[in-house]
Amino acid sequence: MSKHTEKLRKQLLEISEVVNAFKSEAVQVKIIDRLLDSIMDGDRHEFEGDGLKLQDRRAAKRGYEDAGADSRIRGRKKPGATKILNQIIHTDFFNEPRSISTIAQYCKDQYDSDFKTSELSGILLKLSNENKLKRERNNENNRFDYVKP
């Protein structure tokens, strides 16, 4: 295991207790999201001094000659999680309660979009706050299910 990975693993173990102390899944996701953003910002600043920006390094790692080629080769971008979830709401998918993992799998199968559950949870919370979906706690696994109101 690399030094960087080992360091990250230790840091995650240190913060996991604090993050898990929050009962709200949305708050937990926001905390982790901000931590990862700050880590990425730190990595960007570290690599900019080397001549290649982080995005350029990622493109080079994938075999593209420049970072702009990445989007040109792939063609159009796939729709984001918000757009896909808003499309799914208008189908009968949410007529029965669905877990976040079930929703993520459905997005992968039907829309060829591999979203992490953490990407979907904030959007689903927003949709439930807007009364487009109803958020119910599942008594079997103590997690949330989403269903049309």
C-alpha atoms as a printed R data frame, in Angstrom:
    type eleno elety resid chain resno       x      y       z
1   ATOM     1    CA   MET     A     1   0.000  0.000   0.000
2   ATOM     2    CA   SER     A     2   1.421  3.402  -0.931
3   ATOM     3    CA   LYS     A     3   2.278  6.031   1.680
4   ATOM     4    CA   HIS     A     4  -0.468  8.299   0.385
5   ATOM     5    CA   THR     A     5  -3.112  5.568   0.584
6   ATOM     6    CA   GLU     A     6  -2.002  4.548   4.072
7   ATOM     7    CA   LYS     A     7  -2.084  8.178   5.226
8   ATOM     8    CA   LEU     A     8  -5.573  8.638   3.765
9   ATOM     9    CA   ARG     A     9  -6.781  5.430   5.427
10  ATOM    10    CA   LYS     A    10  -5.556  6.618   8.842
11  ATOM    11    CA   GLN     A    11  -7.196 10.011   8.347
12  ATOM    12    CA   LEU     A    12 -10.498  8.395   7.381
13  ATOM    13    CA   LEU     A    13 -10.410  6.209  10.474
14  ATOM    14    CA   GLU     A    14  -9.845  9.314  12.617
15  ATOM    15    CA   ILE     A    15 -12.783 11.234  11.163
16  ATOM    16    CA   SER     A    16 -15.193  8.321  10.794
17  ATOM    17    CA   GLU     A    17 -16.266  8.470  14.430
18  ATOM    18    CA   VAL     A    18 -17.036 12.188  14.167
19  ATOM    19    CA   VAL     A    19 -18.918 11.840  10.875
20  ATOM    20    CA   ASN     A    20 -20.919  8.846  12.095
21  ATOM    21    CA   ALA     A    21 -21.984 10.809  15.171
22  ATOM    22    CA   PHE     A    22 -24.324 12.804  12.944
23  ATOM    23    CA   LYS     A    23 -27.683 11.072  12.579
24  ATOM    24    CA   SER     A    24 -28.540 12.774   9.289
25  ATOM    25    CA   GLU     A    25 -27.256 10.978   6.216
26  ATOM    26    CA   ALA     A    26 -27.356 14.254   4.285
27  ATOM    27    CA   VAL     A    27 -25.095 15.963   6.847
28  ATOM    28    CA   GLN     A    28 -22.673 13.038   6.727
29  ATOM    29    CA   VAL     A    29 -22.538 13.237   2.933
30  ATOM    30    CA   LYS     A    30 -21.924 17.000   2.991
31  ATOM    31    CA   ILE     A    31 -19.086 16.653   5.496
32  ATOM    32    CA   ILE     A    32 -17.368 13.936   3.467
33  ATOM    33    CA   ASP     A    33 -17.956 15.870   0.237
34  ATOM    34    CA   ARG     A    34 -16.294 18.980   1.647
35  ATOM    35    CA   LEU     A    35 -13.384 16.989   3.026
36  ATOM    36    CA   LEU     A    36 -12.795 15.317  -0.326
37  ATOM    37    CA   ASP     A    37 -13.060 18.678  -2.103
38  ATOM    38    CA   SER     A    38 -10.398 20.134   0.171
39  ATOM    39    CA   ILE     A    39  -8.163 17.106  -0.424
40  ATOM    40    CA   MET     A    40  -8.616 17.499  -4.196
41  ATOM    41    CA   ASP     A    41  -7.828 21.216  -3.979
42  ATOM    42    CA   GLY     A    42  -4.652 20.362  -2.086
43  ATOM    43    CA   ASP     A    43  -3.693 17.831  -4.758
44  ATOM    44    CA   ARG     A    44  -4.347 20.380  -7.506
45  ATOM    45    CA   HIS     A    45  -2.056 22.931  -5.880
46  ATOM    46    CA   GLU     A    46   0.607 20.292  -5.333
47  ATOM    47    CA   PHE     A    47   0.621 19.179  -8.987
48  ATOM    48    CA   GLU     A    48   0.360 22.630 -10.585
49  ATOM    49    CA   GLY     A    49   3.964 23.283  -9.634
50  ATOM    50    CA   ASP     A    50   5.086 20.265 -11.688
51  ATOM    51    CA   GLY     A    51   3.919 21.775 -14.969
52  ATOM    52    CA   LEU     A    52   0.933 19.507 -15.559
53  ATOM    53    CA   LYS     A    53  -2.361 20.220 -13.872
54  ATOM    54    CA   LEU     A    54  -4.222 17.360 -12.214
55  ATOM    55    CA   GLN     A    55  -6.811 17.247 -15.011
56  ATOM    56    CA   ASP     A    56  -4.038 17.042 -17.617
57  ATOM    57    CA   ARG     A    57  -2.362 14.232 -15.667
58  ATOM    58    CA   ARG     A    58  -5.603 12.267 -15.563
59  ATOM    59    CA   ALA     A    59  -6.095 12.714 -19.302
60  ATOM    60    CA   ALA     A    60  -2.504 11.649 -19.951
61  ATOM    61    CA   LYS     A    61  -2.985  8.583 -17.751
62  ATOM    62    CA   ARG     A    62  -5.956  7.544 -19.910
63  ATOM    63    CA   GLY     A    63  -3.846  7.897 -23.035
64  ATOM    64    CA   TYR     A    64  -5.133 11.216 -24.375
65  ATOM    65    CA   GLU     A    65  -2.643 13.710 -25.708
66  ATOM    66    CA   ASP     A    66  -4.369 16.711 -24.160
67  ATOM    67    CA   ALA     A    67  -7.078 17.235 -21.561
68  ATOM    68    CA   GLY     A    68  -9.470 18.689 -24.150
69  ATOM    69    CA   ALA     A    69  -9.319 15.468 -26.144
70  ATOM    70    CA   ASP     A    70 -11.046 13.681 -23.283
71  ATOM    71    CA   SER     A    71 -14.421 15.292 -23.938
72  ATOM    72    CA   ARG     A    72 -14.025 15.304 -27.726
73  ATOM    73    CA   ILE     A    73 -13.351 11.563 -27.889
74  ATOM    74    CA   ARG     A    74 -16.231 10.610 -25.620
75  ATOM    75    CA   GLY     A    75 -18.643 12.831 -27.551
76  ATOM    76    CA   ARG     A    76 -21.601 14.228 -25.657
77  ATOM    77    CA   LYS     A    77 -21.595 14.141 -21.906
78  ATOM    78    CA   LYS     A    78 -24.000 11.833 -20.145
79  ATOM    79    CA   PRO     A    79 -26.813 13.512 -18.258
80  ATOM    80    CA   GLY     A    80 -26.130 14.131 -14.585
81  ATOM    81    CA   ALA     A    81 -27.788 12.535 -11.598
82  ATOM    82    CA   THR     A    82 -30.255 15.403 -11.094
83  ATOM    83    CA   LYS     A    83 -31.499 15.236 -14.658
84  ATOM    84    CA   ILE     A    84 -31.861 11.462 -14.596
85  ATOM    85    CA   LEU     A    85 -33.688 11.437 -11.249
86  ATOM    86    CA   ASN     A    86 -36.081 14.105 -12.507
87  ATOM    87    CA   GLN     A    87 -36.780 11.897 -15.523
88  ATOM    88    CA   ILE     A    88 -37.327  8.813 -13.369
89  ATOM    89    CA   ILE     A    89 -39.845 10.674 -11.199
90  ATOM    90    CA   HIS     A    90 -42.140 10.927 -14.216
91  ATOM    91    CA   THR     A    91 -42.143  7.149 -14.686
92  ATOM    92    CA   ASP     A    92 -43.777  4.525 -12.486
93  ATOM    93    CA   PHE     A    93 -40.432  3.533 -10.898
94  ATOM    94    CA   PHE     A    94 -41.184  5.344  -7.631
95  ATOM    95    CA   ASN     A    95 -44.705  3.909  -7.301
96  ATOM    96    CA   GLU     A    96 -43.211  1.522  -4.766
97  ATOM    97    CA   PRO     A    97 -40.522  2.370  -2.160
98  ATOM    98    CA   ARG     A    98 -36.959  2.210  -3.501
99  ATOM    99    CA   SER     A    99 -33.640  2.272  -1.637
100 ATOM   100    CA   ILE     A   100 -30.736  4.440  -2.751
101 ATOM   101    CA   SER     A   101 -28.790  1.371  -3.881
102 ATOM   102    CA   THR     A   102 -31.769  0.185  -5.947
103 ATOM   103    CA   ILE     A   103 -32.044  3.626  -7.538
104 ATOM   104    CA   ALA     A   104 -28.307  3.649  -8.342
105 ATOM   105    CA   GLN     A   105 -28.570  0.202  -9.949
106 ATOM   106    CA   TYR     A   106 -31.597  1.317 -11.982
107 ATOM   107    CA   CYS     A   107 -29.656  4.349 -13.249
108 ATOM   108    CA   LYS     A   108 -26.798  2.070 -14.253
109 ATOM   109    CA   ASP     A   109 -29.066 -0.416 -16.034
110 ATOM   110    CA   GLN     A   110 -31.456  1.989 -17.746
111 ATOM   111    CA   TYR     A   111 -29.298  5.099 -18.328
112 ATOM   112    CA   ASP     A   112 -25.769  3.631 -18.395
113 ATOM   113    CA   SER     A   113 -24.824  6.068 -15.606
114 ATOM   114    CA   ASP     A   114 -22.826  4.650 -12.736
115 ATOM   115    CA   PHE     A   115 -23.664  6.925  -9.798
116 ATOM   116    CA   LYS     A   116 -22.454  6.382  -6.275
117 ATOM   117    CA   THR     A   117 -25.151  6.370  -3.630
118 ATOM   118    CA   SER     A   118 -23.487  9.421  -2.083
119 ATOM   119    CA   GLU     A   119 -24.058 11.314  -5.356
120 ATOM   120    CA   LEU     A   120 -27.757 10.457  -5.275
121 ATOM   121    CA   SER     A   121 -28.554 10.970  -1.586
122 ATOM   122    CA   GLY     A   122 -28.395 14.773  -1.600
123 ATOM   123    CA   ILE     A   123 -30.505 15.023  -4.740
124 ATOM   124    CA   LEU     A   124 -33.074 12.600  -3.330
125 ATOM   125    CA   LEU     A   125 -33.231 14.613  -0.107
126 ATOM   126    CA   LYS     A   126 -33.850 17.781  -2.133
127 ATOM   127    CA   LEU     A   127 -36.595 16.064  -4.129
128 ATOM   128    CA   SER     A   128 -38.245 14.913  -0.911
129 ATOM   129    CA   ASN     A   129 -38.037 18.451   0.526
130 ATOM   130    CA   GLU     A   130 -39.754 19.693  -2.639
131 ATOM   131    CA   ASN     A   131 -42.484 17.051  -2.093
132 ATOM   132    CA   LYS     A   132 -41.693 15.362  -5.395
133 ATOM   133    CA   LEU     A   133 -40.759 12.227  -3.462
134 ATOM   134    CA   LYS     A   134 -41.583 10.968  -0.009
135 ATOM   135    CA   ARG     A   135 -38.736  9.766   2.199
136 ATOM   136    CA   GLU     A   136 -39.601  6.876   4.514
137 ATOM   137    CA   ARG     A   137 -37.395  4.994   6.940
138 ATOM   138    CA   ASN     A   138 -37.285  1.278   6.209
139 ATOM   139    CA   ASN     A   139 -37.770 -0.624   9.487
140 ATOM   140    CA   GLU     A   140 -35.886 -3.690   8.230
141 ATOM   141    CA   ASN     A   141 -32.544 -2.006   7.572
142 ATOM   142    CA   ASN     A   142 -33.073  1.444   9.173
143 ATOM   143    CA   ARG     A   143 -32.287  3.205   5.878
144 ATOM   144    CA   PHE     A   144 -34.398  5.510   3.784
145 ATOM   145    CA   ASP     A   145 -36.654  4.461   0.931
146 ATOM   146    CA   TYR     A   146 -38.075  6.903  -1.603
147 ATOM   147    CA   VAL     A   147 -41.565  6.717  -3.057
148 ATOM   148    CA   LYS     A   148 -43.994  9.020  -4.849
149 ATOM   149    CA   PRO     A   149 -46.202 10.950  -2.406
